Amino acid sequence: MCFVVVPLFTPCVACVCLVRRSMVTEEEMIRPKHAAPGDVIVLTKPLGTQVAVNLQQWRREPSNWELVSSLITHEQVEKAYLDATASMARLNQNGARLMHKYGAKAGTDVTGFGILGHLTNLAESQDLDVHMELHTLPILEHMDVVDKALGSMFKLLQGRSAETSGGLMVVLPAENAEAFIKEFKELDGNDAWLIGRVVDGNGSKTASIAEDVTVISV
């Protein structure tokens, strides 16, 4: 890991910074490439932050608000925005620690590429030919309904909506998922969800969202 510390006061002619590096052993690292058929996928934060932030802005823009005023109230948008803000402000530290405890095979955060974009990147990084399928999407309340009514403007249900400071998408042995989710709730005070599975890739490394995907309203 490498990070940069910039002093509070810097000379006017130059920016002085200190670079620090830390080292870990191979055993302390979780390489994002060991997923195997039979593993499952867990997510530690809900989706829908992009939609929630945009709707909050639309509340002050009459022409945009008209597009959604029959679908959602100002109060519901405000709640979704506050929930999204709280989610974005949370660190992924607890999830990262539990990845080590429960034998994670692979993982990534979910940010600008959307959940399917990051899942595709993860699948393509595996040693084995696997297919990663999402059967469940935990989404901030009302955000999927609004996006669908807007003709999938944000592509939320298609897994392409950008997330800001999203959660960890963790590949675990199936037998460890329940314990991971339970302890995450105890440590973090928030839910994690079983959202997908890993199956044989039949010669390729791919990812998808199931046609009959289940949406959990968060």
Contacts in CASP RR format, 6 or more apart in sequence:
PFRMAT RR
TARGET T0000
AUTHOR 0000-0000-0000
METHOD contacts of the structure
MODEL  1
MCFVVVPLFTPCVACVCLVRRSMVTEEEMIRPKHAAPGDVIVLTKPLGTQ
VAVNLQQWRREPSNWELVSSLITHEQVEKAYLDATASMARLNQNGARLMH
KYGAKAGTDVTGFGILGHLTNLAESQDLDVHMELHTLPILEHMDVVDKAL
GSMFKLLQGRSAETSGGLMVVLPAENAEAFIKEFKELDGNDAWLIGRVVD
GNGSKTASIAEDVTVISV
1 21 0 8 1.000
1 22 0 8 1.000
1 24 0 8 1.000
2 19 0 8 1.000
2 20 0 8 1.000
2 21 0 8 1.000
3 19 0 8 1.000
3 20 0 8 1.000
4 17 0 8 1.000
4 18 0 8 1.000
4 19 0 8 1.000
5 17 0 8 1.000
5 18 0 8 1.000
5 20 0 8 1.000
6 15 0 8 1.000
6 16 0 8 1.000
6 17 0 8 1.000
7 16 0 8 1.000
7 17 0 8 1.000
7 18 0 8 1.000
10 16 0 8 1.000
28 100 0 8 1.000
30 99 0 8 1.000
30 100 0 8 1.000
30 103 0 8 1.000
30 104 0 8 1.000
30 106 0 8 1.000
30 107 0 8 1.000
31 106 0 8 1.000
32 106 0 8 1.000
32 107 0 8 1.000
32 108 0 8 1.000
32 122 0 8 1.000
32 125 0 8 1.000
33 106 0 8 1.000
33 125 0 8 1.000
33 126 0 8 1.000
33 127 0 8 1.000
34 105 0 8 1.000
34 106 0 8 1.000
34 126 0 8 1.000
34 127 0 8 1.000
35 105 0 8 1.000
35 106 0 8 1.000
35 122 0 8 1.000
35 123 0 8 1.000
35 126 0 8 1.000
35 128 0 8 1.000
35 130 0 8 1.000
35 132 0 8 1.000
35 171 0 8 1.000
35 198 0 8 1.000
36 105 0 8 1.000
36 128 0 8 1.000
36 130 0 8 1.000
36 198 0 8 1.000
37 128 0 8 1.000
37 130 0 8 1.000
37 198 0 8 1.000
37 199 0 8 1.000
37 200 0 8 1.000
37 201 0 8 1.000
38 174 0 8 1.000
38 197 0 8 1.000
38 198 0 8 1.000
38 199 0 8 1.000
39 105 0 8 1.000
39 171 0 8 1.000
39 172 0 8 1.000
39 173 0 8 1.000
39 174 0 8 1.000
39 197 0 8 1.000
39 198 0 8 1.000
40 171 0 8 1.000
40 172 0 8 1.000
40 173 0 8 1.000
40 174 0 8 1.000
40 177 0 8 1.000
40 194 0 8 1.000
40 196 0 8 1.000
40 197 0 8 1.000
40 198 0 8 1.000
41 119 0 8 1.000
41 132 0 8 1.000
41 134 0 8 1.000
41 169 0 8 1.000
41 170 0 8 1.000
41 171 0 8 1.000
41 172 0 8 1.000
41 194 0 8 1.000
41 195 0 8 1.000
41 196 0 8 1.000
41 197 0 8 1.000
41 198 0 8 1.000
42 169 0 8 1.000
42 170 0 8 1.000
42 172 0 8 1.000
42 177 0 8 1.000
42 180 0 8 1.000
42 181 0 8 1.000
42 192 0 8 1.000
42 193 0 8 1.000
42 194 0 8 1.000
42 195 0 8 1.000
43 110 0 8 1.000
43 115 0 8 1.000
43 138 0 8 1.000
43 167 0 8 1.000
43 168 0 8 1.000
43 169 0 8 1.000
43 170 0 8 1.000
43 192 0 8 1.000
43 193 0 8 1.000
43 195 0 8 1.000
44 92 0 8 1.000
44 94 0 8 1.000
44 95 0 8 1.000
44 167 0 8 1.000
44 168 0 8 1.000
44 169 0 8 1.000
44 170 0 8 1.000
44 184 0 8 1.000
44 188 0 8 1.000
44 190 0 8 1.000
44 192 0 8 1.000
45 87 0 8 1.000
45 90 0 8 1.000
45 110 0 8 1.000
45 163 0 8 1.000
45 166 0 8 1.000
45 167 0 8 1.000
45 168 0 8 1.000
45 190 0 8 1.000
46 83 0 8 1.000
46 87 0 8 1.000
46 138 0 8 1.000
46 139 0 8 1.000
46 140 0 8 1.000
46 218 0 8 1.000
47 110 0 8 1.000
47 115 0 8 1.000
47 137 0 8 1.000
47 138 0 8 1.000
47 139 0 8 1.000
47 140 0 8 1.000
47 143 0 8 1.000
47 156 0 8 1.000
47 159 0 8 1.000
47 161 0 8 1.000
47 163 0 8 1.000
48 84 0 8 1.000
48 139 0 8 1.000
48 140 0 8 1.000
48 143 0 8 1.000
48 144 0 8 1.000
48 154 0 8 1.000
48 156 0 8 1.000
48 161 0 8 1.000
48 163 0 8 1.000
49 84 0 8 1.000
49 87 0 8 1.000
49 88 0 8 1.000
49 140 0 8 1.000
49 163 0 8 1.000
49 164 0 8 1.000
49 165 0 8 1.000
49 166 0 8 1.000
50 154 0 8 1.000
50 156 0 8 1.000
50 161 0 8 1.000
50 162 0 8 1.000
50 163 0 8 1.000
50 164 0 8 1.000
51 80 0 8 1.000
51 140 0 8 1.000
51 143 0 8 1.000
51 146 0 8 1.000
51 147 0 8 1.000
51 154 0 8 1.000
51 156 0 8 1.000
51 161 0 8 1.000
52 77 0 8 1.000
52 80 0 8 1.000
52 81 0 8 1.000
52 83 0 8 1.000
52 84 0 8 1.000
52 140 0 8 1.000
52 143 0 8 1.000
53 81 0 8 1.000
53 84 0 8 1.000
53 164 0 8 1.000
54 154 0 8 1.000
55 68 0 8 1.000
55 72 0 8 1.000
55 77 0 8 1.000
55 80 0 8 1.000
55 81 0 8 1.000
55 143 0 8 1.000
55 146 0 8 1.000
56 77 0 8 1.000
56 78 0 8 1.000
56 80 0 8 1.000
56 81 0 8 1.000
57 64 0 8 1.000
58 64 0 8 1.000
58 65 0 8 1.000
58 67 0 8 1.000
58 68 0 8 1.000
58 77 0 8 1.000
59 65 0 8 1.000
59 74 0 8 1.000
59 77 0 8 1.000
59 78 0 8 1.000
67 150 0 8 1.000
68 146 0 8 1.000
68 149 0 8 1.000
68 150 0 8 1.000
71 142 0 8 1.000
71 145 0 8 1.000
71 146 0 8 1.000
71 149 0 8 1.000
72 142 0 8 1.000
72 145 0 8 1.000
72 146 0 8 1.000
76 141 0 8 1.000
76 142 0 8 1.000
79 141 0 8 1.000
80 140 0 8 1.000
80 141 0 8 1.000
80 142 0 8 1.000
80 143 0 8 1.000
83 140 0 8 1.000
83 141 0 8 1.000
83 218 0 8 1.000
84 140 0 8 1.000
87 140 0 8 1.000
87 165 0 8 1.000
87 166 0 8 1.000
87 167 0 8 1.000
87 190 0 8 1.000
88 164 0 8 1.000
88 165 0 8 1.000
88 166 0 8 1.000
89 165 0 8 1.000
90 165 0 8 1.000
90 188 0 8 1.000
90 190 0 8 1.000
92 109 0 8 1.000
92 166 0 8 1.000
92 167 0 8 1.000
92 168 0 8 1.000
94 184 0 8 1.000
94 187 0 8 1.000
94 188 0 8 1.000
95 168 0 8 1.000
95 170 0 8 1.000
95 184 0 8 1.000
95 187 0 8 1.000
95 188 0 8 1.000
95 192 0 8 1.000
96 168 0 8 1.000
97 187 0 8 1.000
98 180 0 8 1.000
98 183 0 8 1.000
98 184 0 8 1.000
98 187 0 8 1.000
99 107 0 8 1.000
99 168 0 8 1.000
99 170 0 8 1.000
101 180 0 8 1.000
101 183 0 8 1.000
102 172 0 8 1.000
102 173 0 8 1.000
102 176 0 8 1.000
102 177 0 8 1.000
102 179 0 8 1.000
102 180 0 8 1.000
103 172 0 8 1.000
103 173 0 8 1.000
103 176 0 8 1.000
104 170 0 8 1.000
104 171 0 8 1.000
104 172 0 8 1.000
105 171 0 8 1.000
105 172 0 8 1.000
105 173 0 8 1.000
106 122 0 8 1.000
106 125 0 8 1.000
106 126 0 8 1.000
106 170 0 8 1.000
106 171 0 8 1.000
107 122 0 8 1.000
107 168 0 8 1.000
107 169 0 8 1.000
107 170 0 8 1.000
107 171 0 8 1.000
108 118 0 8 1.000
108 119 0 8 1.000
108 121 0 8 1.000
108 122 0 8 1.000
108 168 0 8 1.000
108 169 0 8 1.000
109 118 0 8 1.000
109 166 0 8 1.000
109 167 0 8 1.000
109 168 0 8 1.000
109 169 0 8 1.000
110 118 0 8 1.000
110 163 0 8 1.000
110 166 0 8 1.000
110 167 0 8 1.000
110 168 0 8 1.000
110 169 0 8 1.000
111 118 0 8 1.000
111 162 0 8 1.000
111 163 0 8 1.000
111 164 0 8 1.000
111 165 0 8 1.000
111 166 0 8 1.000
112 118 0 8 1.000
112 162 0 8 1.000
112 163 0 8 1.000
112 164 0 8 1.000
113 121 0 8 1.000
113 160 0 8 1.000
113 162 0 8 1.000
114 159 0 8 1.000
114 160 0 8 1.000
114 161 0 8 1.000
114 162 0 8 1.000
114 163 0 8 1.000
115 134 0 8 1.000
115 137 0 8 1.000
115 159 0 8 1.000
115 163 0 8 1.000
115 169 0 8 1.000
116 134 0 8 1.000
116 158 0 8 1.000
116 159 0 8 1.000
116 160 0 8 1.000
116 207 0 8 1.000
116 208 0 8 1.000
116 209 0 8 1.000
117 159 0 8 1.000
117 160 0 8 1.000
117 207 0 8 1.000
118 169 0 8 1.000
119 132 0 8 1.000
119 134 0 8 1.000
119 169 0 8 1.000
119 207 0 8 1.000
120 206 0 8 1.000
120 207 0 8 1.000
122 132 0 8 1.000
122 169 0 8 1.000
122 171 0 8 1.000
122 207 0 8 1.000
123 130 0 8 1.000
123 131 0 8 1.000
123 132 0 8 1.000
123 205 0 8 1.000
123 206 0 8 1.000
123 207 0 8 1.000
124 205 0 8 1.000
125 205 0 8 1.000
126 205 0 8 1.000
129 200 0 8 1.000
129 201 0 8 1.000
129 202 0 8 1.000
129 203 0 8 1.000
129 204 0 8 1.000
129 205 0 8 1.000
130 198 0 8 1.000
130 199 0 8 1.000
130 200 0 8 1.000
130 201 0 8 1.000
130 205 0 8 1.000
131 198 0 8 1.000
131 199 0 8 1.000
131 200 0 8 1.000
131 201 0 8 1.000
131 202 0 8 1.000
131 204 0 8 1.000
131 205 0 8 1.000
131 206 0 8 1.000
131 207 0 8 1.000
131 208 0 8 1.000
132 171 0 8 1.000
132 196 0 8 1.000
132 197 0 8 1.000
132 198 0 8 1.000
132 206 0 8 1.000
132 207 0 8 1.000
132 208 0 8 1.000
133 196 0 8 1.000
133 197 0 8 1.000
133 198 0 8 1.000
133 199 0 8 1.000
133 207 0 8 1.000
133 208 0 8 1.000
133 209 0 8 1.000
133 210 0 8 1.000
134 195 0 8 1.000
134 196 0 8 1.000
134 207 0 8 1.000
134 208 0 8 1.000
134 209 0 8 1.000
134 210 0 8 1.000
134 213 0 8 1.000
135 195 0 8 1.000
135 196 0 8 1.000
135 197 0 8 1.000
135 210 0 8 1.000
135 212 0 8 1.000
135 213 0 8 1.000
135 214 0 8 1.000
136 193 0 8 1.000
136 194 0 8 1.000
136 195 0 8 1.000
136 196 0 8 1.000
136 213 0 8 1.000
136 214 0 8 1.000
136 215 0 8 1.000
136 216 0 8 1.000
137 144 0 8 1.000
137 157 0 8 1.000
137 159 0 8 1.000
137 195 0 8 1.000
137 209 0 8 1.000
137 213 0 8 1.000
137 214 0 8 1.000
137 215 0 8 1.000
137 216 0 8 1.000
138 191 0 8 1.000
138 193 0 8 1.000
138 195 0 8 1.000
138 215 0 8 1.000
138 216 0 8 1.000
138 218 0 8 1.000
139 156 0 8 1.000
139 215 0 8 1.000
139 216 0 8 1.000
139 217 0 8 1.000
139 218 0 8 1.000
140 218 0 8 1.000
141 217 0 8 1.000
141 218 0 8 1.000
142 217 0 8 1.000
143 156 0 8 1.000
144 156 0 8 1.000
144 157 0 8 1.000
144 215 0 8 1.000
144 217 0 8 1.000
147 153 0 8 1.000
147 154 0 8 1.000
147 155 0 8 1.000
147 156 0 8 1.000
147 157 0 8 1.000
147 161 0 8 1.000
148 157 0 8 1.000
152 158 0 8 1.000
154 161 0 8 1.000
155 161 0 8 1.000
157 209 0 8 1.000
157 213 0 8 1.000
157 215 0 8 1.000
158 209 0 8 1.000
159 209 0 8 1.000
169 195 0 8 1.000
170 180 0 8 1.000
171 198 0 8 1.000
172 180 0 8 1.000
177 194 0 8 1.000
180 192 0 8 1.000
181 191 0 8 1.000
181 192 0 8 1.000
181 193 0 8 1.000
181 194 0 8 1.000
184 190 0 8 1.000
184 191 0 8 1.000
184 192 0 8 1.000
185 191 0 8 1.000
185 192 0 8 1.000
191 218 0 8 1.000
193 216 0 8 1.000
END
